[in-house]
């Protein structure tokens, strides 16, 4: 009996020692936790909390980035105000439209556009409306210059750009921008016109060519005429050149009078001219119609028209394409794109920017292949102009 009792006591003592050992292990873990080292369960909880915090930070950072992108995108907008006639003139306005469409495609900008009424009396109002919604406003045409300068002064945080006016104040010495937030985008139209004038003289079979200007005597279209005459005479000093304008300043309807341009062109073709260059905006469509009708009349030889501003081979009605010898390219599209890019890059600056042959601001087109046989000669003349060996006049009286 005593022996059995001793065995039982020994067994109970063993269990007690094992229990104590287990209890001691648990106590040590608790002590370690109290000293700052996490238990397995607590470590998991802390890791999950840390992950949640990191995820929250990432989400907040992503939200901030998205907000920043959204603000940047909303800032990347442009207001474009066309010259009278708006899109669809197959010339000046359409070239500006091509530039802003390129900016939308390549730079991701959004834009709004507007056109003035027929007499242009609401130009200032349209500029102000665009300034209220866009950080950059582009006005297509020198007639916007005064209104743009005034609206720019009223909106110092908005940038403005005007096509065909340098936006410079020449009443001060040295000349300064008319507004600190206004740029003027101008072109060496006489240089591009020199090249198409040379093309006309090289391709003419009658020795007589013509020029039709939209509006006379305000200093712009005369540059086209002067370059054209000088270029033609450089090739053939004896060539005969007839010039006529549709209207005179301040009547600007000549840029939107295709019927009148058609009449003038028909008379020139009847008079022996076989190539006519127009600088008449939307009115030029009438010249091409006259070339087609004259050429297709019984017994008449083929005559040509030369387009302006855009590559008009690609913009005219397909029925008259074969009568577009070439076009003087006035790269309004490039100027519009570049000023928008400067705005988005933060490099916009006030004052005049000149687009000439050296930067492909002007040039000539080869669509249709009708001048392929003379491009070498034209490119030689282009190189001489860029080098300064040929100085193209801007006044027809000096051509």
FINUKOL-331403 format. One record per residue (C-alpha): residue number from 1; chain; x, y, z. Coordinates in steps of 0.001 Angstrom, whole numbers, plus 524288, in hexadecimal, padded with zeros to 5 digits. Layout:
FINUKOL-331403
R   n chain    c1    c2    c3
R NUM     A     X     Y     Z
...
//
This chain:
FINUKOL-331403
R   n chain    c1    c2    c3
R   1     A 80000 80000 80000
R   2     A 80AE9 80924 803B8
R   3     A 811FA 805B9 7F73B
R   4     A 80618 8092F 7EF13
R   5     A 8049D 8160F 7F62C
R   6     A 812BC 819B0 7F343
R   7     A 810D4 816C1 7E4BE
R   8     A 80492 81F25 7E480
R   9     A 80B92 82A6C 7EB2A
R  10     A 816DD 82978 7E1A5
R  11     A 80D94 829D1 7D62B
R  12     A 80671 835BE 7DB64
R  13     A 8136F 83C98 7DDD7
R  14     A 817A4 83A2F 7CFC0
R  15     A 80B16 83FEE 7CA7F
R  16     A 80CBD 84BB6 7D352
R  17     A 81AA5 84E11 7CE51
R  18     A 815F7 84D23 7C028
R  19     A 80AD6 856B4 7C2C8
R  20     A 81414 86000 7C989
R  21     A 81D55 85F78 7BE0C
R  22     A 8125B 86267 7B49A
R  23     A 80DC7 86D8F 7BD2F
R  24     A 81B98 872E7 7BDF3
R  25     A 81CA3 87310 7AEDC
R  26     A 81002 87AD0 7ADF5
R  27     A 814AC 88463 7B837
R  28     A 82188 88692 7B0FE
R  29     A 81A34 889F1 7A43D
R  30     A 811E4 893CD 7AB88
R  31     A 81DD5 899F1 7B182
R  32     A 8245C 89B0E 7A43B
R  33     A 81836 8A1D3 79EED
R  34     A 81817 8AB42 7AA57
R  35     A 8265D 8AE79 7A74E
R  36     A 82280 8B2D2 7995D
R  37     A 82457 8A66D 7910A
R  38     A 817BD 8A240 78A63
R  39     A 811BF 894ED 78BC8
R  40     A 80E42 88D57 77F79
R  41     A 80017 8919C 78022
R  42     A 8036B 89FA0 7830B
R  43     A 80DDD 89FE6 77834
R  44     A 803AA 89B92 76E5C
R  45     A 7FA56 8A623 772F3
R  46     A 804FC 8B088 77212
R  47     A 808ED 8AC13 7646C
R  48     A 7FADD 8ACB4 75FF9
R  49     A 7F978 8BA40 765B5
R  50     A 805FD 8BE9D 75F05
R  51     A 80159 8B90B 7521E
R  52     A 7F481 8C02E 753AB
R  53     A 7FBA1 8CCDD 75686
R  54     A 8047A 8CB2D 74ABF
R  55     A 7F8EF 8C7FC 74224
R  56     A 7F1E7 8D405 7472D
R  57     A 7FDDB 8DC78 7447D
R  58     A 7FF07 8D6CC 736D4
R  59     A 7F0B1 8D936 7344B
R  60     A 7F1E5 8E733 7392F
R  61     A 7FDFF 8E93D 730CC
R  62     A 7F6E7 8E3AD 72510
R  63     A 7EB43 8EC70 727A5
R  64     A 7F458 8F82C 728A7
R  65     A 7FAE9 8F468 71BE1
R  66     A 7EDD1 8F2BE 71546
R  67     A 7E965 8FFD0 71A81
R  68     A 7F5E8 905FF 715BA
R  69     A 7F448 8FFB9 7085E
R  70     A 7E662 90472 707EA
R  71     A 7EA93 9124C 70B07
R  72     A 7F53B 9118F 700C8
R  73     A 7EBB8 90C81 6F6BC
R  74     A 7E1E5 9171F 6F9BF
R  75     A 7ECB7 9212B 6F7F7
R  76     A 7F060 91B87 6EAAF
R  77     A 7E571 9222A 6E348
R  78     A 7E598 92C0F 6D859
R  79     A 7DBA4 9359B 6D317
R  80     A 7DCC6 937C7 6C465
R  81     A 7D5C7 94309 6BDBE
R  82     A 7D5FE 94235 6AEE7
R  83     A 7D616 94D19 6A517
R  84     A 7C93B 95029 69E49
R  85     A 7C415 9440B 6978F
R  86     A 7C94A 93A4B 6A168
R  87     A 7CC5B 92C42 69E11
R  88     A 7CA40 9280B 69034
R  89     A 7D0E6 9332C 688F8
R  90     A 7DA8A 9294D 68318
R  91     A 7E55B 932CE 6868F
R  92     A 7E91D 93B6C 6921A
R  93     A 7DF4C 93700 69C4A
R  94     A 7E060 928D0 69876
R  95     A 7EF0F 92962 69A5F
R  96     A 7ECEC 92E6D 6A837
R  97     A 7E310 92394 6AA6E
R  98     A 7ED08 91985 6A611
R  99     A 7F6B5 91ED0 6AFFC
R 100     A 7ED83 91DE5 6BB7C
R 101     A 7E8ED 91060 6B76E
R 102     A 7F739 90C30 6B75D
R 103     A 7F8ED 911E5 6C4F3
R 104     A 7ED33 90A39 6C9A3
R 105     A 7F2C2 8FDB5 6C3E8
R 106     A 800F2 8FF4A 6C810
R 107     A 80011 9079C 6D460
R 108     A 7F305 90328 6D99F
R 109     A 7ED2E 910C1 6DA76
R 110     A 7DECA 913CE 6D994
R 111     A 7D9CC 91FBA 6D279
R 112     A 7CE0C 927F3 6CF84
R 113     A 7CC82 92FEC 6C321
R 114     A 7C472 93B46 6BE40
R 115     A 7C2EC 943F6 6B256
R 116     A 7BF56 9525A 6B200
R 117     A 7B32B 9574A 6AB59
R 118     A 7B3EF 95C11 69D63
R 119     A 7B81D 969D0 6A0DF
R 120     A 7C175 9656E 6AB8F
R 121     A 7BB31 96E6E 6B58C
R 122     A 7BB48 96432 6C055
R 123     A 7C9CB 960E9 6C002
R 124     A 7CC92 9669B 6CD76
R 125     A 7C0DB 95FA7 6D349
R 126     A 7C552 9528B 6CE00
R 127     A 7D321 95491 6D324
R 128     A 7CDC7 957E7 6E09C
R 129     A 7C50E 94BE7 6E0B4
R 130     A 7D06A 9431A 6DD1B
R 131     A 7D912 9498C 6E768
R 132     A 7CEE6 94638 6F1A3
R 133     A 7D062 937B5 6EEC8
R 134     A 7DE44 9358C 6E9DA
R 135     A 7EC27 9390F 6EE09
R 136     A 7F00A 93B4E 6DFCF
R 137     A 7E81D 9426C 6D577
R 138     A 7EC37 9429D 6C721
R 139     A 7E692 94C88 6BDA7
R 140     A 7E7B5 949A8 6AF26
R 141     A 7EA65 9562C 6A7B5
R 142     A 7F082 96397 6A96E
R 143     A 7E316 969D5 6AAEB
R 144     A 7E2E5 9645A 6B8C2
R 145     A 7EF30 96BC0 6BCCE
R 146     A 7E93A 9778D 6C3A6
R 147     A 7DE81 96FC2 6CA31
R 148     A 7E83D 96571 6CE7A
R 149     A 7F126 96FAD 6D484
R 150     A 7E5C0 9757A 6DC24
R 151     A 7E032 96877 6E0A1
R 152     A 7EDD3 963C5 6E451
R 153     A 7EF88 96FAF 6ED0B
R 154     A 7E2B7 96C5D 6F3C1
R 155     A 7E6D1 95E2E 6F5B3
R 156     A 7F520 95E6A 6F9FF
R 157     A 7F4FC 95015 6FE03
R 158     A 7F09C 94B7B 6F07F
R 159     A 7F9CC 94A5A 6E4D9
R 160     A 7F5FC 94F0A 6D756
R 161     A 7FB90 94CB2 6C9C0
R 162     A 7F7CB 953C6 6BD42
R 163     A 7FA7A 94E93 6AFA3
R 164     A 7FFE9 95889 6A5EB
R 165     A 802D9 96385 6AF65
R 166     A 80F93 964E2 6B6D1
R 167     A 80892 96A8B 6C2BE
R 168     A 813D8 9740E 6C477
R 169     A 81356 98241 6C8C1
R 170     A 81C47 989F6 6BFC4
R 171     A 81957 996DC 6C660
R 172     A 82378 993B3 6D0C4
R 173     A 8320E 99203 6CF45
R 174     A 83563 986FC 6CED2
R 175     A 8287B 98138 6C9FA
R 176     A 821A8 97901 6D44B
R 177     A 8164B 96F67 6D498
R 178     A 80908 97605 6D4FC
R 179     A 805D8 96D97 6E0BB
R 180     A 80E31 96502 6E970
R 181     A 8050F 9599C 6E6C6
R 182     A 80354 95B28 6D80F
R 183     A 80B41 95511 6CD02
R 184     A 80AB6 9584E 6BE8E
R 185     A 80CC3 94D76 6B497
R 186     A 810D6 952E3 6A75F
R 187     A 815A2 94D17 69A9C
R 188     A 81EF4 95052 68F90
R 189     A 81434 94EF2 6856A
R 190     A 81CA5 955A9 67B45
R 191     A 826A8 94A99 67BFF
R 192     A 81CF4 93FBA 6794D
R 193     A 81685 94809 66ED3
R 194     A 823CC 949DB 66849
R 195     A 824C7 93B27 6667D
R 196     A 81740 9397F 6609D
R 197     A 819C1 9454E 657F8
R 198     A 825E0 93E84 652D7
R 199     A 81DCD 9322F 650D5
R 200     A 813AD 939CC 64917
R 201     A 81E01 93FAA 64030
R 202     A 82494 93285 63E35
R 203     A 817CC 92BC4 63AA4
R 204     A 8110B 93683 632F0
R 205     A 80FAD 93401 62472
R 206     A 80A02 94147 620EB
R 207     A 8139D 949F9 6281B
R 208     A 80853 95072 62F57
R 209     A 803F2 94D9F 63D37
R 210     A 7FAA2 953C9 646F6
R 211     A 7F8BF 95724 6554A
R 212     A 7EBE6 958EA 65C95
R 213     A 7EC30 95F3A 66A04
R 214     A 7E0CB 95EF3 67353
R 215     A 7E20F 96C91 6792E
R 216     A 7EB5B 97748 674F7
R 217     A 7F3B1 9811E 67B95
R 218     A 7F4FB 97DEF 689F4
R 219     A 802AC 97850 68991
R 220     A 8008F 96995 68A04
R 221     A 7FBB9 96464 67CF4
R 222     A 8054C 96D3D 675EF
R 223     A 8101D 964AB 67B7B
R 224     A 80A76 9590D 6741A
R 225     A 809D8 960D8 66790
R 226     A 81790 9665E 668FB
R 227     A 81DC1 95913 66B3C
R 228     A 8162C 95302 6600A
R 229     A 81A69 95D83 6566D
R 230     A 8289D 95CFC 65AE5
R 231     A 82924 94E2D 659FB
R 232     A 82345 94DF6 64C6C
R 233     A 82C80 95876 64775
R 234     A 8383A 95158 64D11
R 235     A 83548 94663 6438C
R 236     A 83036 94E66 6381A
R 237     A 832E3 95D09 638A5
R 238     A 829D9 95F09 62D01
R 239     A 81E0B 95812 63298
R 240     A 81147 95FB7 632ED
R 241     A 80A32 9600F 63FF5
R 242     A 7FC75 9656E 641F8
R 243     A 7F775 9682B 64FB0
R 244     A 7E9EA 96B4E 654C9
R 245     A 7E3DD 96C69 66246
R 246     A 7D5CB 9690C 66573
R 247     A 7D366 973DD 66F6F
R 248     A 7DAF8 97EBA 675F5
R 249     A 7DD3B 98133 6845A
R 250     A 7D53B 98282 68CE5
R 251     A 7CBE8 979C3 68553
R 252     A 7D04D 96BE9 68883
R 253     A 7C57D 9650C 6810D
R 254     A 7CF90 961F9 676B0
R 255     A 7D41F 9565E 67EA6
R 256     A 7C6B8 9501F 67D8A
R 257     A 7C291 95337 66FAC
R 258     A 7C4C0 94722 66730
R 259     A 7BB74 94BFD 65CA4
R 260     A 7C34E 95864 65AEC
R 261     A 7D02F 950E6 65AD5
R 262     A 7CAA3 94810 6505F
R 263     A 7C729 953AE 647D6
R 264     A 7D4A7 959BF 64944
R 265     A 7DB76 94CE1 64687
R 266     A 7D31F 94A05 63A8D
R 267     A 7D6BF 9573E 634EA
R 268     A 7E527 954C2 6376F
R 269     A 7E49E 9476E 630E8
R 270     A 7DD62 94D39 62562
R 271     A 7E7FA 9578D 624B1
R 272     A 7F2D4 94DA2 62318
R 273     A 7F740 94AB1 630FB
R 274     A 7F8D6 93C15 632D3
R 275     A 7FC4A 93BFD 64158
R 276     A 7F63D 9443B 64C30
R 277     A 7FA46 94506 65A76
R 278     A 7F023 94949 6645B
R 279     A 7F1D9 94EC8 671FB
R 280     A 7E36D 9506A 67487
R 281     A 7DF7E 946AD 67EF9
R 282     A 7D289 94015 67C5E
R 283     A 7D094 947F6 66FEA
R 284     A 7DB47 93FF9 66965
R 285     A 7D1CA 934CC 66728
R 286     A 7CBEC 93CDF 65C39
R 287     A 7D908 93DE2 6555E
R 288     A 7DA64 92F21 654D4
R 289     A 7CCB2 92DED 64F61
R 290     A 7D052 93795 644BD
R 291     A 7DC97 92FB9 6417D
R 292     A 7D482 92369 64016
R 293     A 7CA0E 929A6 63799
R 294     A 7D3DD 93068 62EC5
R 295     A 7DC22 9242E 62D20
R 296     A 7D07A 91BA7 629EB
R 297     A 7CAC9 9250B 61FFD
R 298     A 7CC6C 920CF 611DD
R 299     A 7D955 924AB 60BF4
R 300     A 7DF72 92A25 61850
R 301     A 7EC66 925D7 61DEA
R 302     A 7EDA2 921CD 62C04
R 303     A 7EF76 92CD9 635B7
R 304     A 7F34B 92C5F 643F5
R 305     A 7F0C4 93276 65132
R 306     A 7FA4E 93398 65C76
R 307     A 7F4BA 93250 66A24
R 308     A 7F86F 9390F 676B3
R 309     A 7FA36 93652 68534
R 310     A 7F63F 927EA 68506
R 311     A 7F9D4 91D82 67B2A
R 312     A 7EDA9 92050 6734C
R 313     A 7EF22 9143C 66AEE
R 314     A 7EA82 90D01 6770C
R 315     A 7DFAE 91674 67AC9
R 316     A 7D8E4 91A6B 66E29
R 317     A 7CDC4 9131C 667DB
R 318     A 7D338 906CE 66158
R 319     A 7CDFB 90B96 6545F
R 320     A 7D7CF 916BA 653EC
R 321     A 7E39B 90FD5 659E4
R 322     A 7EA36 90DDB 64CCF
R 323     A 7EACE 91C8C 64AE3
R 324     A 7F243 91F64 65780
R 325     A 80048 92104 652E2
R 326     A 805B8 92313 66097
R 327     A 80298 92AF3 66CD9
R 328     A 80A36 934BF 674B5
R 329     A 80A70 92E98 68220
R 330     A 808C9 9381A 68D39
R 331     A 80A66 92F04 698B2
R 332     A 80042 934B3 6A1B3
R 333     A 7FE47 926B8 6A63D
R 334     A 80C54 9260C 6AB1A
R 335     A 80B62 9333F 6B1CB
R 336     A 7FEE0 92F6C 6B8DB
R 337     A 804B5 9227F 6BD25
R 338     A 81169 928AC 6C1C6
R 339     A 80AE8 93337 6C9F8
R 340     A 8023C 928F5 6D066
R 341     A 80E2E 9209B 6D328
R 342     A 81503 92C5A 6D91F
R 343     A 8092E 92E78 6E1C8
R 344     A 8091B 9205E 6E67B
R 345     A 817E2 92079 6E861
R 346     A 8176D 92CFD 6F02A
R 347     A 82007 9341A 6E635
R 348     A 81604 93DB1 6E0B6
R 349     A 81BEB 94B17 6DE80
R 350     A 8163F 957E4 6D9CC
R 351     A 81A44 95EFA 6CD80
R 352     A 81C23 95BA4 6BF41
R 353     A 81FCC 94E71 6B99E
R 354     A 8230F 94DF6 6AB0F
R 355     A 820FB 941A9 6A313
R 356     A 82927 941FD 696A1
R 357     A 82F73 9385F 68D39
R 358     A 83A5A 9352F 696CB
R 359     A 830AB 92EF6 6A040
R 360     A 82725 929FF 695E6
R 361     A 81DA9 9349D 699CA
R 362     A 81AB4 93677 68B5F
R 363     A 81D57 92E42 67F5A
R 364     A 816D8 927DA 673B4
R 365     A 80F50 91B47 6718F
R 366     A 811F7 91029 66822
R 367     A 80504 908F2 66908
R 368     A 8005D 90426 65BE1
R 369     A 80E2B 90352 656B1
R 370     A 80C67 90ED4 64D6A
R 371     A 81901 915B0 651A1
R 372     A 8216D 909B0 6539E
R 373     A 8298C 90D3E 647B3
R 374     A 82D70 91A79 64D55
R 375     A 82F2A 917B3 65BDD
R 376     A 83DF8 9179C 65A9C
R 377     A 83D9F 92589 65583
R 378     A 833EB 929E2 65FDE
R 379     A 83BFB 923D7 66AAA
R 380     A 84817 92AF4 665B5
R 381     A 840C5 937BF 666BA
R 382     A 83C03 9340A 67444
R 383     A 849FE 9318B 678B4
R 384     A 84E5A 93EB3 6734A
R 385     A 8438D 945BD 67AA7
R 386     A 846F1 93EE5 6875B
R 387     A 8554A 94230 6856A
R 388     A 851FC 95070 6832C
R 389     A 856D3 95078 6752F
R 390     A 84924 953FF 670B4
R 391     A 841A5 95E60 67845
R 392     A 83357 95DD5 6749E
R 393     A 82C09 96ACC 673F5
R 394     A 81F5E 96D20 67B56
R 395     A 81AA6 97873 672F7
R 396     A 815B7 9756C 66529
R 397     A 81B8C 98236 66081
R 398     A 828FE 97D05 663D9
R 399     A 8273C 96F95 65DBD
//
